[in-house]
Amino acid sequence: MLTTLPSLLQQASQNVQLVTAKQAAQEMSQNHGLLIDVREPAEHAASPAVGAINIPRGVLEMKMLEIEKQAERPIYLHCASSLRAVLAAEQLARVGYTDVSVISCKMDEVHKIHQYSE
């Protein structure tokens, strides 16, 4: 039997740390974490989150291993609905990253991350 996307999200979310955009901004101002947008490049270009590095989910593991060699560095993932970010967080944990959070809010809140940290 196939798993529905809502069921998949619910299952995957149990293993992932979820934070709000405000929490992420406050944490990143102290821990210098990476903000990663796992949406496709066209989505990111149409509605970019200031300060985010765009790495589509399909190539995330390969690119992250090139970008960040420290498994302990805080990483904050976001996408349009949290589904891709939650699945991406699971994959990064499998690769060995130990401090991965998913920003679980609407895109307009992600756009305010830099305002929160001021």
C-alpha positions in Angstrom: 0.0 0.0 0.0 1.2 3.5 -0.9 1.6 6.1 1.9 -0.2 9.4 1.3 1.8 12.6 1.5 0.1 13.8 4.8 0.9 10.4 6.4 4.5 10.6 5.2 4.9 14.1 6.6 3.4 13.1 9.9 5.7 10.1 10.2 8.8 12.0 9.1 8.0 15.0 11.4 8.3 12.7 14.4 12.1 12.4 13.8 12.7 16.1 12.9 13.1 19.2 15.0 10.5 21.8 13.9 11.0 25.6 14.6 9.3 28.8 13.7 10.9 31.4 11.6 11.3 33.6 14.6 13.0 30.8 16.6 15.3 30.0 13.7 16.3 33.7 13.4 17.1 34.0 17.1 19.1 30.8 17.1 21.0 31.6 13.9 22.0 35.0 15.3 23.8 33.1 18.0 24.9 29.9 16.4 25.7 31.1 12.8 23.7 28.3 11.4 23.0 27.8 7.7 19.6 28.6 6.1 19.0 26.3 3.2 16.0 26.6 0.8 15.3 23.2 -0.6 12.8 24.4 -3.2 13.6 24.3 -6.9 15.7 27.2 -8.3 12.7 28.7 -10.1 10.7 28.8 -6.9 13.6 30.3 -5.0 14.1 32.9 -7.8 10.4 33.9 -7.8 10.2 34.2 -4.0 13.7 34.2 -2.4 14.3 34.1 1.3 17.0 36.6 2.1 20.2 34.9 3.3 19.2 31.4 2.2 21.3 29.2 0.1 19.2 27.4 -2.5 20.0 23.7 -2.8 17.1 21.7 -4.3 16.2 18.6 -2.3 17.2 16.3 -5.1 20.9 17.3 -4.8 21.0 18.3 -1.2 23.1 15.5 0.3 25.8 15.9 -2.4 26.0 19.7 -2.2 25.9 19.8 1.6 28.9 17.5 1.8 30.7 20.0 -0.4 29.5 23.1 1.5 29.6 22.1 5.1 32.1 19.6 6.4 31.2 20.0 10.1 28.5 17.6 11.1 27.6 19.7 14.2 26.9 23.0 12.4 23.3 24.0 12.8 21.3 23.8 9.6 17.8 25.2 9.1 15.8 23.9 6.1 12.7 25.4 4.5 10.5 25.0 1.5 7.0 26.1 0.6 5.0 23.6 2.7 7.6 21.9 5.0 7.2 18.5 3.3 10.4 18.7 1.2 12.3 20.3 4.2 11.2 17.5 6.5 12.2 14.8 4.0 15.5 16.6 3.4 16.2 16.8 7.2 15.8 13.0 7.4 18.3 12.6 4.6 20.9 15.0 6.2 20.6 13.1 9.5 21.3 9.8 7.6 24.4 11.5 6.1 25.6 12.4 9.6 24.5 16.0 10.3 23.5 16.2 13.9 21.8 19.6 14.3 19.1 20.0 11.5 15.9 21.9 12.0 12.9 22.5 9.7 11.3 25.9 9.6 7.6 25.0 9.8 5.8 28.1 8.7 4.5 29.8 5.6 6.9 31.4 3.2 6.0 34.9 4.2 7.3 34.2 7.7 10.5 32.8 6.3 11.0 36.1 4.4 11.0 37.9 7.8 13.9 35.9 9.3 16.3 38.8 9.0 13.8 41.1 10.6 13.5 38.8 13.6 17.2 38.7 14.1 17.6 42.5 14.2 
